[in-house]
């Protein structure tokens, strides 16, 4: 599956790059809830959790569905009104999508008034991990109270950790936003979008950029302007928000991972061939020539060359030229990264 951004007839001004404290708050709350996915920030997350008041820890558990699998749209720009000004119906609709962890197959526009929509919400949330179901019940019971409780929790976050985090993080986000704006202006939308993710591709007829994601969406900036938001605490995730009736959002890491899911998978598959494994074991110890490897492996030189070329193209083998000899060595750093790169790519 993939997210397709159609660029036919799209000018750079159809993309707006903004820095959003609410979006970064959501990303940091995700880290605090699931810091096992974010090794870079795990120590910070444990420190915040250990020193935070009990009310913060309670809210972190209660509202977790708003920043786990499907990020709550209320954290992102483009709503047309502040969070505190959301009507109960609008708040309920956006929150119901998150409690159900999806929006394509649902209509929650009247979830507070239509028993059938409320039933779908309850049924869908009940099969998800808690507290999805509990949050859905709180929403249906008293949406205004839930909204007020959420706003109070978000305000509590400021004193507990976010004011300091934002002061430290905002300059990096501003620099990242400036880089993307410059690329949009100098190179155009395709180049700017491709720079956001290693798991992306540019296709023509029609011109489009395809992001490798686990859900499908087609976004046309010519019809609806797209918001691009950098994140530090959201890394390695790249999120695409495309709720009906709202401007699409691409929430991208300040520093995109170097390895996408396709390359990570290809590196793993390359090492499933027993002959390549034997070859790698030899050149892990000492760089060798094609002739040396052919003799040691009882293979022809063309066979060895094909395996070396495949490993070199995947970035797993380095080449050293010494006079008239060419030696091949295993890039142990790249091999050591395979597991980490796979985990990062799967989350991206």
N, C-alpha and C positions, 0 to 999 in steps of 0.2 A: 504494500500500500504506500501511498505517497501524497504529499501536498503539492499541487501544481499551481504555480503562480503564472498566469498568462500575461505576457508582456506585449503582445501585439497592440500597437497603437497607444502604448503607455509612456508617458513622459516622466522624467525624474521627479517632477513636482507632485506626482501622485503618491509619493512616499514621504512620510514625515518621520524624522528621527527625533525622539524625545527621551528625556531622562525622567523616570517616575519613582518617587520614594515609596508609593504604595505597592508598586510592582516589586521593588527590591525588598520591601517588608514581607511580601508573600514568599519570595524566594528564600529569605532568611528563616522564616517560620517553617518552611519545608525542610531546611537543613536541621533545624532544632528537633523536628518530629522524626526525620529519617536520616540521621547523620551517618548511618552506616553506608549510605550511597555517596557520601561526600567526605572522603578521607582528609582532604585539605583543611576542612573546617571542623573536624570531629572533636578536637581538643577544645576549641572555642565553644561548641555546642554543649559539651559536657560541663564546662565551667559555668555557662549561663544557666543551665538547668539546675546545677547544684546550688547556686547562690540566689535563684529567683524565689519570690514568695509563693506560697501554696496556691493562691488565686491565679497566678500566672500559669502554673503547671496544670491546674484544673482546666483553664481556658484553652491551653495548648492541646489537651486531649479532646475536649468537647468540640472545638471548631476545626479539628484536623482535616476533615474532608474538603475544606475550602482551599487547602494548599497542597494536597497530596496528588492523587492521580489526575484529576481535572481541576486546574486552577480556577478559582472563582473569578468571574468576569468583573466583579465589583472592584477588584484591585487594579484594574487597567483603565487608562484614559479612554475617552470616547463615549462615555455614558450620557453626556450632556447635562449631568447634574451631579452634585457632590454625594458622597455615600450617605451622609446624614439626611439628605433631601430625597432619597429614594422613597417612592410611595410603597406601602405594604405590598401591593400587587406586583410591582416591578421587582422589589426585593425578593418576594417569594418566587417569582419566575426564575430569576438568576440563581438563587440558592437551590431551588429544586433540581436544576440541571446538574449542579455539583453533587448534590446528595445522591443522584442517580448515576453519577460518573459518566455522563454523556448527554448529548442534546440532539443528535441527528434524527433519532427515531422517536423523539418525544415532543409533545406540545404541552407546556406548563403555563401558558399565558393566562389561564383562569384556574390555576391549581387551588386557589382559596375558595372558589365558588362552584367548581365542577367536581362532583363526587367521583366521576370516572377518572379525571386527571389525578385527583388525590389518591385513588386506588392504585393507579399505575406507579405513582411515586412511592407509596408504601411497599408495593410488591417488588419494585426494582431495588430500592434501598435495602430491603430485608435480606437479599442474597449477597450483599457486599459486607466487608468487615465493619464491625462497629468502630466509630460511632455514627456511621452513615444513617442507619435506621433511627437512632435516637435523635439526631439532628433534624431528620425529616419530620418526626413527630412533633418536636418543638416548633418547627416552622408552621405546620398545619394548625397547631393548637393556638399559638399566639405569635404571629410574625413580627408585630411591632416590638414585643418584648425581646424576641430573639435578636432583632436588629439593634436594639439598644444595648443588649448584653454584648454583642459583637463589637460595637463601637467602643464600649467601655474597655473591652479586652485589648483592642488595637491601641487605645490611648495608654493603657497600662504598659504595653510593649515599649513605648517611647522611653519611659523612665527606666525600665528594666534593662534594656540593651540597645534599642534602635536609634536613639538620638546619637549615641557615640558611634555606632556602626555606620550611620548615614554620613556623619561628618568625615569618617575615614574613607568611605566608599565612593561618595559622590564625585570627587575629582577624577577617579579612574573611569567612571561611567561617562562623564562629560568628555573626556579625551576619546573614548571609544565612539561616542556619538559623533564627534567632530570628524573622525576618520571615515566613518560611513557616509556622512554628508558630503565630504570631499570626493569620495569615490563615486557617489551618485552623480555629482556635478561633473567630474572629470571623465569617468568611464561609462556611466550609465547604469540603469537598474540591474541588468543581468550581472555585471561584474560585482556590484555591491552585494547582491543577494548571494552569489557564489562564494563570496569571502566570509559569509557567516557560518558556513558548515562544510566539512569535508565530505559529507554524505549528500552532495547535491550535484546536479548535472544540468547543463544548458542544452536545450533541444530547439530545433527550428521547425517551421511550417506547422503550426504557428510558433512564433518565438515564445519560449517559456522556460522557467527554471523549475526543476523538480527536486523537492526535498524528501529524502527517504525517511518517512515517519510511519508509525503503526496505525494511523488512521488516514482516511482519504478525504480530501477536500480540493475544490477548485476555486481559486481566488482570482478575481479579475480587477486589478487596480483601476482600470479604465472606468469601471462602474462604481467601485467603492474604494476610496483612498486607504492605503495601508499604513499602519503605525509600526515603526521599528524601534524596539526598546533594548538597550544593552543591560546586562546583568552580570554581577560578579558572583553572588551567592547562588545564583541559579545554575551555574556551570556544574556538570557538563551538559545539562539539559538544554535543548532548543525547543521552545514551545510555540505552537501556532494556535491562536485563538480565532475562531471563525463562527461566532454565534450569530444566529439570524437577526438581521436588523441593526447590527453594530459593525463598526469598522474593524476589519481583520487586524490582528496584532501578531507580530513575530518578536518573541522575547528571546534574544540571542546572547550567548556568553561573550564577555569582553574578549576572551582569548578562545577561539574555536579549537577543539582538539585537532591534532595533526592527522590522526588516523580515523577514517570513517568505517562504517560497519562492513562495507564491501572489501576494503583492504584487510581489515582484521580477520574476516572470514577466509579470505584467500591465503593469508599467511598460515592460518591453522591448517587448511586443506593441503598446502604445500608440504607440510611436515607429516602428512599421513602416508606418504609414499616411502616404503622401507628403504629403497635405494637412496633417496634424498636424505633420509635420516642417517644412513651410514656415511654418506658424503659429508654431511654436517658434522658428524662426530669427528671425522678426520680433520677438517679445516677449523674446528673449534680449538684444537690443540696447537696447530701450526699451519700457517699459510702454505698452500701447495699449488703447483702448476696443473694444467689440464692433463699433461702426460703422466705426472706422478699419480694423480687420482685415477686415471684410466687403468694404470697398472695395478694399483692397490685394490681397486673395486672390480677388476676383471670385466671392464666395460670398454667400449670403443671411445675414442676421443670425441667424436660427434655426439655420442650419447651423454657423456659427461658435460660437454658444452651446453647441451639443451637444458640439463638440470641446473647448471650454474646460471644460465641466462634467466631462467624462471625465478630462481632465488634472488638474483641480483635485481630483477625488475620489481620484486616485492620489497626491496630494501633490506634483505636479510644477509646479503653477502657483500663484502667490500673488496675492491680490486686494488692491488699494489703492483706497480710497474717497476721492475728492477733490471735496468739495461734491456736486453732482448727477451727477458723472461717476464711473464705475467703471473702473479700469485693471487690466489683467492683465499680469503679468510672469512670466517663466520662473524657477523656483527653481533656479538653477544649482548650488547645493550639493546638492540632491536628485538632480539629473541626474548630477553628478560621482560620486555614491555608487552609482549603479546597478550598475556592474561589481563593486565591492566587496561590495555587498549581495547580488548574485547568488552570488558565490563563498561568502560566509558562509552564505547560505540553503541552498546545495547541500550544505554540510558539516553543517548542523544536523540 
